[in-house]
Amino acid sequence: MLNQKRTLLITAALLMASGSARSAELFYDIADFYSYSVQTSVWTTHFNPQPEHNNHQELIGIERFGDNFATQPILDRTTLLKNATPLIGISFFQNSYSQSTVYAYAGFRQPLSANQRTHIYAKITAGFIHGYRHEFQHKVPFNHFGISPAAVPSVGLQHQRFNAEIILFGASGTMINVGYSF
């Protein structure tokens, strides 16, 4: 299963790399803008812990940032998102019931505060989750054919190439991811 995850991750990275990359022009001065980020989970907790809950997600994910996605017309028309950077990504992890799960998504990263090397941002992603099966298929809403929609908000801190995010996964819990941008 781990080899399948690695193959899918490499394939996703190559697909994301195939687009043209332009650096995003944000409202603050960034010495280096990074177009990709890889992440892993380091801590998870459930708001209502159950004995069957898994708090070790073994998450690995990759995101691609850029201002050349099809979302650019939305950014041009919305003053609230005028400084946001669109992104796409894919994450592989063990869900709360220790089942291999995939989250494929798109979203925006909105700067909140920044200086030359450190950025605080809010991020919202929306996409589809696949992996809640059998007796756990109804633990996520609208799970039909093993796929359910999802929206994931987070707040992050990036210092140079390293980042950390606090992620809220529905009403179920929260997790902390760390990553490296390149």
Salt bridges, closest charged atoms under 4 A:
GLU63 OE2 - LYS123 NZ 2.62
ASP67 OD1 - ARG22 NE 3.62
GLU165 OE2 - LYS123 NZ 2.87
